[in-house]
Structure formats: C-alpha cells, structure tokens
Amino acid sequence: MISLPLSCSLLAAFAATVLASPVAVAAPAPTEPPTPVQLEKRASCTFSGSAGAASASASQASCATIVLNNVAVPSGVTLDLSKLTAGTSVSLLSIYLA
C-alpha cells in the first residue's frame, strides 16, 4: 500500500465524493422570441430642422437609436421623449430654441 500525505488523501477522498455524487446540471433556459414591437423597433432615426422636435416626439417608440441633429424646438413647445422604451439610445448633437 502506498502512503500518501494527508493533503493528498483528503484531495483524493474529496474527488471520489464529488465524482460519485449525482449533480443535477440545469439545462439552459430557452430564449423568448422577440415580440413584434421589438422586431419593429430596429430603426436608427435622425431628426433635424424645425419639424425635428415634433417628429422625434411622435416616432420615439419605434426607434432603437434617436439622433437629434440641428433640431429647432419652437418657443412654448416641449421636446417630449418620455415614451422612450428601455434600451433606446439618444444622441443630442445640436438643439436650439426657435
């Protein structure tokens, strides 16, 4: 019989226990298919000019990326981006009050 140091004996006993014990391995969960809204929301939208603020407010839910470039926001009008969906990226390049 071969005499092993205590640390090797413990390691061998641990390895034998781990190998002999049944361990349930969870299967990966299936990924849900994208919803029609997610499929539809893939566009990159760029808005500019005097109608840019109104167009951005109206189209925000269907854009994955919104770029506001040289957008005029008329006096008394609010640039409303409160209906952005999670994950939407907004780049403000130039906005001025008209």
N, C-alpha and C positions, 0 to 999 in steps of 0.2 A: 504494500500500500504506500502511495506517495503522500508525504506530509506537506500540506500547503500552509503558507502563512495565514493567520486569522483573517486578514483583509481579503485574500483570495477566496477563502472558504465562504465568507459572507457574500461576496460577489457571486460566486457560483450558486449558492443557495437562493439568492435573490433572482438571478437569471432563470433558474429552474422554476421558481414560483411564478414569475411573470409569463414564461412560455407555457406553463401548464394551465394558467387561469384563463377562462374564456372572457374575452373582452369584446363587447359589442361595439362595432365601428359604425357610426352613423353614416348613412348614405347622404350624399349631397342633396340638398333640397332643390327641387326644380325651380327654375326662374319663371316668374309670371310673364306671359307675353305682353308686349306694350299695348296700352289702350289706344283707341282711335285718336284721342286727344294728343297722346304722346307721339304717335306717328305723324300727326298733322303738324305738331309744333317742332319743326326741324329747321325752319327758315331763319336766315340771318336778315334782319330788317334794318335798313338805313333810312333815316328821316332827316329832311332838311327843309329850309325855307320857311315861309310864312304859314304854310299848312302843316308843317312838321309836327308841332305840338299836338294838334288835333288828331293827326294820323297816328302818331305814336300812342296816344291815349286809347284810340279805337282799336288798334291792332295788337296791343301788348300781350294778350293771352295766346296769340298764335305765333309768337316769335321766340326762338330759343336764344337769340342774341339781338340786342337792340343797340344801334349806333345812332346817336343824336349829333349830327354834324351841321353846324351853322343853322341851328333851329331858332326861329323867332317865336317868342311867347308874347302874344299881344297883352297889353295892359288890361288888367281885370280878369285874365284867363289863367287858370291853374294848370300846370303840366302834371296831370294825374297819372301816376304809374302805380297806383295802389292795388291793381289787379294782376300784377306780375305773378307768374307761377314759380314755384320753387325751382331753383337752378337756372333761372334766366340771368344772362349776363348783360349789363347795361354799360355802354361806354359813352361818356359825355365829352365830346370833342369841342363843341362850341355852342353855347346857348346865350342868347341875348334877349333883353326885354325890348319889345317894339312899342 
